[in-house]
Amino acid sequence: MRIAGIDPGYHRCGWAVLEIANGGGMLHGSGTIVAEAGQEMAQRLHLIAEGIDQLISLWQPDVMAVEELFFVKNVKTGIGVAQARGVVLQRAAAAGIRVHEYPPSMIKSQLTGSGNADKKQVEYMVRRLFDLPEDNQLDDELDAIAVAVCQAMRSGIPEQLR
């Protein structure tokens, strides 16, 4: 089973592809789709759509896991993230990919055992699971990996990720 994990954002949209096979998980790729600061929202959303389409075409995931929107103090930011999520969900649906959505507390809980874990704890677990270097990934990319791992764990596979 191939899982695409997405941490949606309208400036940076994190993505990761995790393959579950033979009782283990392998991180095939991860990164971020980055829109230029100052770009119009329509252009940013178009860039995200193109990036998701490329991810789907290249990796052909069986399922996509997407982080749900969490409460934000800045309404403008929340609206932008919601729009980016909409693009991600629409592109997955257009490709016929089943989507699972998880709140941040569920993702944190699956990786650390606590839904109140901070970003550093989640980052530590992601880096530990996949033996990632300490300085190469953006938070958005690490969060996308965490979303994919959450999907694998919620699906009951694999034991090695527990």
Order of alpha helices (4+ residues) and beta strands (2+ residues): beta-beta-beta-alpha-beta-alpha-beta-alpha-alpha-alpha
